[in-house]
Amino acid sequence: MVTNSTSLKAINELLGLKFYIPSYQRGYRWTKIQVEDLLNDLDEFKKNIGAKSSDFYCLQPLVVKETIPDTSAFFEALPKEESDMALQVTRDAISNNTRWEVIDGQQRLTTIFIILSYLSNCQEKDITCFDRNLDNVTEIRCCAFNRCDNLTSIIVSKNNLEYKSDNNCILTKDGKTLVLCRNHNIPDGVTCIIGGAFSGYSSLESIVIPDGVNTIAECAFMGCTGLKSIVIPDSVTKIEGWAFDGCTSLQSIVIPDSVTEIEEWAFSDCTSLQSIVIPDGVKTIEYSVFSGCTSLESIVIPDSVIAIDEWAFRYCYSLQSITIVTQEKDPDLSREMIEHLLQALSEYPKEIYLKIPIGCEDAYRHHPAFKGKFVEIISDKQILKNAKKCVRKPNI
């Protein structure tokens, strides 16, 4: 039995949903007249809203029906040797592919989609973000200006209570939080960069993050295809997800030892990145963090790392060597963790090296747990650990 329900939805709640127009519906018929009427109506509402911030503009009903594709024939056709895990992943992906059949309201829905698509690409070369009619804007969310490649001018109304503009950047009134920037220099006094602040800024080639910033937020530099160099200060402790995703010109980056967390997809699809040293303090190399780094040749993993999530180095076709570093002088104390990392790295048939404290060569090279597991066990005098001496265990 089909249950009908009615609910009030904001446009941003529809983002990511999949709609389709069945064949019995008429095609898109709105002309310039209907579109301009809608935009003028929205503009009039904006002017008259005044202090009634709780008021909202209603676009009239959208009637839809939820549909889930029938997957039975697909699974029957799968080869018997398909693994249970792959089958479950495929089943989940298709089962979650819910679509909404539009029964009524497709003209308005399609028009809103066209408007949002246009705004996301910012085709105009000069955009004034906050003029006198937008004094009441109180929040700008992550990636609000993503893919605005041609944005060259940013001006915030002086009457806006939350934000101000400075040299083609949007900041909070106190100047501490950077919301959007289309400039190669971050204004003085910034201590926080929100998600997507530079996202899609393809002409950005280099940037120095000021000391005092502690987090590089999600998608902060996503899609900055021209970015070649970036300086990260010691004040940064966290690099959030997708922070440098798609920075295809970035060849190298120095991550300071202050960073203790690098989230999933942070450096995915950085196709020019050739080497990376994980800071000592990072505990987990998260899911797909370097996925698609097709030029990545070497990576150094410190002994602080206790877990490597799946697909961390997926599609790293040029990866030649992985170096695991341990500061532990007693092989028995490091054995369990090293074996765990080797297991996590087993899907990457690359040359794996072990770097140990100087003077501990015999202890590690003759330990039965490490024989034949590494291309080479290398001692390094810069690796220090508070221990009285290296311990060589008898062969078993």
C-alpha positions in Angstrom: 0.0 0.0 0.0 1.4 3.4 -1.0 1.4 6.0 1.7 1.2 9.7 0.7 2.9 12.3 2.7 3.6 16.0 2.5 6.7 17.8 3.9 8.3 21.2 3.6 11.8 21.0 2.1 14.5 23.7 1.5 16.2 23.5 -1.8 19.5 22.5 -0.2 17.8 19.4 1.1 17.1 18.3 -2.4 20.8 18.5 -3.4 22.2 15.1 -4.2 18.8 13.5 -4.8 18.2 11.9 -8.2 15.1 12.9 -10.1 13.9 11.7 -13.5 11.2 12.8 -15.8 9.1 9.9 -17.2 8.3 9.8 -20.9 4.7 10.7 -20.5 5.6 14.1 -19.2 5.8 17.0 -21.6 9.2 18.5 -22.3 10.6 21.7 -20.7 8.4 24.5 -21.8 9.4 27.5 -19.8 10.6 30.5 -21.8 12.5 33.6 -20.8 9.3 35.2 -19.6 8.5 32.5 -17.0 12.1 32.4 -15.8 12.3 36.2 -15.4 9.0 36.2 -13.6 10.4 33.7 -11.1 13.6 35.6 -10.6 11.8 38.9 -10.2 9.4 37.4 -7.7 12.4 36.1 -5.7 14.0 39.5 -5.8 10.9 41.2 -4.6 10.5 38.8 -1.8 14.2 39.5 -0.8 13.6 43.2 -0.7 10.4 42.9 1.5 11.6 40.3 3.9 13.0 43.0 6.3 13.5 41.8 9.8 11.3 38.7 9.3 14.2 36.3 8.9 11.9 33.3 9.6 9.9 34.0 6.4 10.6 31.9 3.4 9.7 31.8 -0.3 7.6 28.8 -1.4 8.1 27.4 -4.9 4.7 25.5 -4.9 4.3 21.7 -4.6 6.7 19.2 -6.1 5.0 15.8 -6.5 7.3 12.8 -6.6 7.2 9.1 -6.2 10.1 7.1 -4.8 11.5 4.3 -6.9 14.2 1.8 -6.3 15.6 -0.1 -9.4 14.9 -3.8 -9.6 18.4 -5.5 -9.3 17.4 -9.1 -9.3 18.3 -9.7 -13.0 21.6 -8.0 -12.4 22.6 -10.2 -9.6 21.5 -13.4 -11.4 23.9 -12.5 -14.2 26.9 -12.1 -11.9 29.6 -14.8 -12.3 29.6 -17.4 -9.5 33.2 -16.7 -8.7 32.4 -13.1 -7.7 33.6 -12.6 -4.2 31.0 -12.0 -1.4 32.6 -8.7 -0.5 32.5 -7.4 -4.1 28.9 -8.7 -4.4 27.8 -6.9 -1.3 29.5 -3.6 -2.3 27.7 -3.8 -5.7 24.4 -4.7 -4.0 24.7 -1.8 -1.6 25.6 0.7 -4.4 22.6 -0.3 -6.6 20.1 -0.6 -3.7 21.0 2.9 -2.5 20.4 4.3 -6.0 17.0 5.6 -5.1 15.4 7.8 -7.7 12.4 10.1 -7.5 9.9 10.1 -10.4 8.6 13.6 -10.9 4.8 13.6 -11.3 4.2 17.3 -11.0 6.5 20.4 -10.8 9.1 19.5 -13.3 9.1 22.9 -14.9 10.0 24.6 -11.6 12.4 21.9 -10.6 14.3 22.0 -13.9 14.5 25.8 -13.8 16.0 25.7 -10.3 18.5 23.1 -11.5 19.5 25.4 -14.4 19.9 28.4 -12.2 22.0 26.6 -9.6 24.2 25.1 -12.3 24.8 28.5 -13.8 25.6 30.1 -10.4 28.0 27.2 -9.6 30.1 28.1 -12.6 30.0 31.9 -12.2 30.3 32.7 -15.8 30.4 36.4 -15.2 33.9 37.9 -14.9 33.1 40.4 -12.3 30.7 39.5 -9.4 29.8 41.7 -6.5 29.0 39.3 -3.8 27.1 41.4 -1.3 25.5 44.6 -2.5 23.0 46.8 -0.7 20.3 44.2 -1.2 22.2 41.4 0.6 23.0 43.2 3.9 21.3 40.4 5.9 23.5 37.5 4.8 24.7 35.8 8.0 26.3 32.6 6.8 28.4 31.4 3.9 28.9 27.7 3.9 31.7 25.4 2.7 32.4 25.5 -1.1 29.7 28.2 -1.7 31.9 29.5 -4.6 33.3 26.2 -5.8 34.2 26.2 -9.6 33.9 30.0 -9.8 37.0 30.1 -12.0 36.4 33.5 -13.5 35.6 35.3 -10.3 37.8 38.4 -10.2 36.1 41.0 -8.0 34.6 40.5 -4.6 32.9 43.3 -2.7 31.0 42.9 0.5 28.5 45.5 1.5 29.7 47.8 4.3 26.3 47.3 6.0 26.8 43.6 6.3 27.1 42.7 10.0 29.0 39.4 9.6 31.4 39.8 6.7 33.8 42.2 5.1 35.9 42.2 1.9 39.6 42.8 1.7 41.7 42.6 -1.4 39.4 40.1 -3.2 38.8 38.1 -0.1 35.8 37.6 2.2 36.5 37.6 5.9 34.5 37.7 9.1 34.2 41.2 10.5 37.0 40.5 13.0 39.3 39.5 10.1 40.3 36.2 11.7 38.3 33.8 9.5 38.9 33.6 5.8 35.7 32.6 3.9 36.7 33.1 0.3 39.9 34.3 -1.4 40.8 35.0 -5.0 44.2 36.4 -4.1 47.7 34.8 -3.8 48.2 36.5 -0.4 46.1 35.7 2.7 45.3 38.8 4.6 47.2 39.4 7.9 45.5 38.3 11.1 43.8 35.2 9.6 43.8 32.3 12.0 41.0 30.2 10.4 40.4 29.1 6.8 37.0 27.6 6.2 36.2 24.8 3.7 36.4 25.7 0.1 38.0 29.1 0.6 40.3 28.6 -2.5 38.3 25.8 -4.1 38.4 25.9 -7.9 40.9 28.8 -8.0 42.8 27.4 -10.9 45.1 30.4 -11.5 46.6 30.1 -7.9 50.2 28.9 -8.2 51.6 29.4 -4.8 50.4 30.3 -1.3 51.9 30.8 2.2 49.5 29.9 5.0 50.1 32.3 7.9 51.3 31.1 11.2 48.4 30.8 13.7 46.1 28.8 11.4 45.6 25.3 13.0 43.4 23.6 10.4 43.4 23.4 6.7 39.6 22.8 6.3 37.9 20.4 4.0 38.1 21.2 0.3 40.1 24.3 1.1 42.3 24.1 -2.1 40.3 21.5 -3.9 40.6 21.8 -7.7 43.4 24.4 -7.6 44.9 22.9 -10.7 47.6 25.5 -11.0 48.9 25.2 -7.4 52.6 24.2 -7.5 53.8 25.2 -4.0 52.4 25.8 -0.6 54.0 26.6 2.8 52.2 25.1 5.8 53.2 26.6 9.2 54.0 24.6 12.4 50.7 25.8 13.9 48.7 23.5 11.6 47.6 20.3 13.4 45.0 19.0 11.0 44.4 18.6 7.3 40.8 17.8 6.6 39.2 15.7 3.8 39.6 16.8 0.2 41.8 19.7 1.3 44.1 19.4 -1.8 42.0 17.1 -3.9 42.7 17.6 -7.6 45.7 19.9 -7.2 47.2 18.4 -10.3 50.3 20.6 -10.5 51.4 20.1 -6.9 54.7 18.2 -7.2 55.8 18.2 -3.5 54.6 19.4 -0.2 56.3 19.6 3.2 53.8 18.6 6.0 55.1 19.9 9.3 55.5 17.5 12.3 52.8 19.5 14.1 50.2 17.8 11.9 48.7 14.8 13.7 45.6 14.1 11.5 45.2 13.9 7.7 41.7 13.0 6.7 40.4 10.9 3.8 40.9 12.0 0.2 43.1 14.9 1.4 45.6 14.5 -1.4 43.6 12.4 -3.8 44.2 13.0 -7.6 47.3 15.1 -7.0 48.6 13.6 -10.2 52.0 15.4 -10.1 52.9 14.6 -6.5 56.1 12.6 -6.5 56.9 12.0 -2.8 55.5 12.5 0.6 56.7 12.1 4.2 53.9 11.4 6.7 54.6 13.5 9.9 55.6 11.6 13.0 52.4 12.0 15.1 49.8 10.9 12.5 48.2 7.7 13.7 46.1 6.7 10.7 46.6 6.9 7.0 43.0 7.3 6.1 40.8 6.0 3.3 41.9 7.0 -0.2 44.1 9.8 1.2 46.6 9.5 -1.7 44.3 7.8 -4.2 44.9 8.7 -7.8 48.4 10.2 -7.1 49.7 8.6 -10.3 53.2 10.2 -10.1 53.8 9.3 -6.4 57.1 7.3 -6.3 57.9 7.1 -2.7 56.3 7.5 0.7 57.7 7.4 4.3 55.5 6.1 7.1 56.6 7.0 10.7 56.2 4.7 13.6 53.4 6.8 15.0 51.1 5.2 12.3 49.1 2.3 13.7 46.6 1.9 10.9 46.4 2.2 7.1 42.9 2.3 5.7 42.0 0.6 2.5 42.7 2.2 -0.9 45.1 4.7 0.8 47.4 4.4 -2.2 44.9 3.2 -4.8 45.9 4.0 -8.4 49.4 5.1 -7.4 50.8 3.4 -10.4 54.3 5.0 -10.1 54.8 4.0 -6.5 58.2 2.3 -6.3 59.1 2.3 -2.6 57.5 2.5 0.8 59.7 3.1 3.9 58.4 2.1 7.4 60.2 4.0 10.2 60.5 2.6 13.7 62.2 4.3 16.6 62.0 1.2 18.7 65.4 -0.4 19.5 63.9 -3.7 20.6 62.5 -5.7 17.6 60.1 -7.6 19.8 58.4 -4.3 20.9 58.0 -3.1 17.3 57.1 -6.5 15.8 53.4 -6.5 16.2 52.9 -3.0 14.7 55.3 -3.6 11.8 53.5 -6.8 10.9 50.2 -5.0 11.0 51.5 -2.3 8.6 52.9 -5.0 6.3 49.6 -6.7 6.2 47.8 -3.4 5.3 50.4 -2.7 2.6 50.2 -6.2 1.1 47.9 -5.0 -1.7 50.7 -2.8 -2.9 53.4 -5.1 -4.3 56.1 -2.5 -4.0 59.6 -2.4 -2.6 59.3 -2.0 1.2 62.1 -0.7 3.4 62.5 -0.6 7.1 64.4 2.3 8.7 65.6 1.6 12.3 67.8 3.4 14.9 71.5 3.3 14.3 73.3 0.4 16.0 70.3 -1.9 15.8 71.1 -3.5 12.5 71.9 -7.0 13.8 69.0 -7.0 16.2 66.5 -6.5 13.3 68.3 -8.3 10.5 68.6 -11.5 12.4 65.2 -11.4 14.0 63.1 -14.2 12.5 60.0 -12.0 12.2 61.7 -9.7 9.8 63.7 -12.0 7.6 62.8 -11.7 3.9 60.1 -9.1 4.6 62.1 -6.0 3.4 64.2 -5.1 0.5 66.6 -3.6 3.0 66.8 -2.7 6.7 68.4 0.7 7.0 69.9 2.3 10.1 69.6 6.0 10.6 71.4 8.0 13.3 68.6 10.6 13.3 66.1 8.0 14.7 66.3 8.2 18.4 64.5 6.4 21.2 65.0 6.3 24.9 66.4 2.8 25.4 69.6 1.5 27.0 70.7 -0.7 24.1 69.6 -2.6 21.1 68.5 -6.1 21.8 69.4 -9.0 19.5 67.1 -12.0 20.0 68.4 -15.5 19.4 67.3 -17.2 16.2 64.4 -19.5 16.6 
